[in-house]
Amino acid sequence: MGGDQVEEAVAGCVAALRPAVERDWKGVKAQGLEWSCHETAFHVAEDLIAYAGQLAGRAQDAYVPFEITLEDGTDNAGLLHVITTTGALLAAAVRTAPRDARGFHPYPFRSADREGFAAMGIAEVLLHTHDIAQALGLAYEPSEELADAVLTWLFPHVQPGPAAWPTLLWATGRGELPGRAPVTEWRWRNNLVIPTERLTLVGVRPAAARDLRLGGDGGFEWIDGGPFEGTRDAAGMVVKAYEEGVHRPEFGLFVLVRREDGLAVGGMGFHGAPDEEGRAEVGYDLVEGARGQGYATEALRTLSEWALARDDVQVLMAAVDRENLPSQGVVTRSGYIRATVEEERTAHEEHDMDGVLQLYLRRA
């Protein structure tokens, strides 16, 4: 997800709308909106330049206080030129932003990275081009790859459908999908990032999880030897949950990125969302070259405190091999205590915990 995809989306928008530039866009409402087609097209340009500004300016707590206006008398062809220009600016901002750059965006975790801003810009272009095209009777359908990218970057909580574009339209209240109830309220979701003293825990989106599962780097730069097998297995769990429609992004996989050099050193996360009793299981691994430096303890302590501060989490569980003394040290230093004999027996008998594992718990 990057500048090339932003430019592809914008080019598709302009190509679809150009045949109608001589028509009255101000007198026709975009489908499903209170805005006219002209207002909707200008909104696309506003969002593209706003996202470029947020990312380039590294806004941290609010929107950068600026806006754009059209010159009096700007016709529809000129408006499409503005969309092309603002799209190019967003693409440039995405291409030049460092991997760890983030800017303010309110929902849901108050920031987005360069891929997130690219995805949001593309979503605005695709969806509002659809709204305008429908109102003007124009044919429009973006590529399956672009629609799928928006879903896997911004809608990790939405189960994939038979095809990406109809699924995206349904997920944003713009269409029907067989077997699913109509959507009346929706939000997209940028990934969660949790800082520690020396690390950044970066939430892994389904698109990145797919790549990790298949042997790629997930879009991260790893120290030698990474990612480790456990991180790839956890990525597979994310993909499975996403495909089944039960993925909750904040209870997925995080890659541990070292702040001093931006290199990924391991993976940590949850085996799924909390159950009805508020229990969730954690797991982690580090690339061999990053072990023995306290990274796992630092990350697990922070992630555990974040989770236990939520109302839906009461108990965190960690299953550790009986022979793995370093990992046992990690969990105990992170505030976990050994489960009782009865709790461990229940885990073995009722929850199929492997017999070679010991159970550790941390409670709210």
Salt bridges, closest charged atoms under 4 A:
ASP4 OD1 - ARG95 NH2 2.72
GLU7 OE1 - ARG95 NH2 2.99
GLU34 OE1 - LYS29 NZ 3.14
ASP47 OD2 - HIS43 NE2 2.81
ASP113 OD2 - ARG102 NH1 3.80
ASP113 OD1 - ARG205 NH2 2.84
GLU115 OE2 - ARG114 NE 3.29
GLU124 OE1 - HIS43 NE2 3.50
GLU124 OE1 - HIS128 NE2 3.22
ASP131 OD2 - HIS128 ND1 2.95
ASP131 OD1 - ARG174 NE 2.87
ASP148 OD2 - ARG210 NH1 3.18
GLU250 OE1 - ARG189 NH2 3.11
GLU250 OE2 - ARG310 NH2 3.68
GLU260 OE2 - ARG258 NE 3.81
ASP261 OD2 - ARG258 NH2 2.77
ASP275 OD2 - ARG279 NE 2.82
GLU277 OE1 - ARG279 NH1 3.66
GLU281 OE1 - HIS271 ND1 3.38
GLU298 OE1 - ARG198 NE 2.70
GLU305 OE2 - ARG362 NH2 3.99
ASP312 OD2 - ARG248 NH2 2.87
ASP312 OD1 - ARG310 NE 2.94
GLU343 OE2 - ARG363 NH2 2.56
GLU344 OE2 - ARG322 NH2 3.91
GLU344 OE1 - ARG338 NE 3.06
